[in-house]
Amino acid sequence: MNAATWPRPDPLRERLLHVDRGTGALHDLRLADLPDLVGPGDVLVVNDAATLPASFRLPGGELRLAQRLPDGTWLAVLFGPGDWRTRTEDRPPPPAVAAGDRLPLGPDLVADVRDLRRPRLVRIAFDKDGAALWRAIYRLGRPVQYAHVAAPLELWHVQTGFAARPWAVEEPCAGRPLTAALLDAIRRRGAEVRPLTHAAGLSSTGDPELDALLPFPEAYEIPAATAAALDRAGRVVATGTTVVRALESYAATGARAGVTDLIVDARHHRRAVDAVLTGVHEPGSSHFHLLERAHAHAHAAGYLAHEFGDSVLLS
């Protein structure tokens, strides 16, 4: 399946494949048609995590933040030489590191290696905290890059229009095409739009064994107003698998904030979510397991895949 190689100028003209799970029917639409598929009583839940500049240059390689841990340290993935044109899976292993090593990330930011989880996976602590750390991250970091895009990405290319707290290391891309005008049209249909925050993690590490563990356990937080909307919802529509993970974990535990290790695939029986809006993804991703019935149709019909690709609604 062809990949979208750059953010497209008019998200409302992007394609939307509606999969009717009740009848099995497939409908080729445009994203502008999404309001026609929701109605009074529906609640569309979006992930408002802002995307961090999570990639840092190292001497002879790269460090990508994977997630912030409760104690303030971070998991990070190390890569050997390469630039944005090099596929993650083609990046060579990083130089060997050990606990106690200091990794320079820029003129005034150092990551101390606390322990080595795998050859590419380390736990680090920064030499700054608070506002000084966030200023350094935004000054020295850049967004995670993708080899299939046409040019290097800037941070504004990987933010949703409703991004809030900087929790995500890659964009929760299912929400990318949801413009303010589209969300207003959904509200005019009598549906609610409510946020939660989920720390969307890395999509690839370059290490097949490590990739098999993705997604890592990730933090989520559901506001009280969103939880109240879920209680009165006639139907819950989740924007992306990060939202599904958060909502299904909330349904299972009753905790509005926590860390979820839930894997969303065809084996998972959803308790809280009635419909899912997601992107078009390649075979082998956890997203793809939701879309197996529609993949052949999307491929034949020329839908575009990956972060800036088209969308699918399973309802």
Secondary structure, DSSP 4 states (H G I P E B T S, - for coil): -PBP-S--S-GGGSEEEEE-TTT--EEEEEGGGGGGG--TTEEEEEE-PEEP--EEEETTEEEEEEEE-TTS-EEEEEE-S--TTS-GGGPPPPPP--TT-EEEEETTEEEEEEEESSSSEEEEEES--HHHHHHHHHHH-BPPP-TTSSSPPPGGGG--TT--SEEESS--GGGTT--HHHHHHHHHTT-EEEEEEE----S--S-HHHHTTPSPPEEEE--HHHHHHHHH-SEEEEESHHHHHHHHHHHHH--SEEEE----STT---SS-SEEEEE---TTSTGGGG-HHHHHHHHHTT--BSTTS-EEEE-
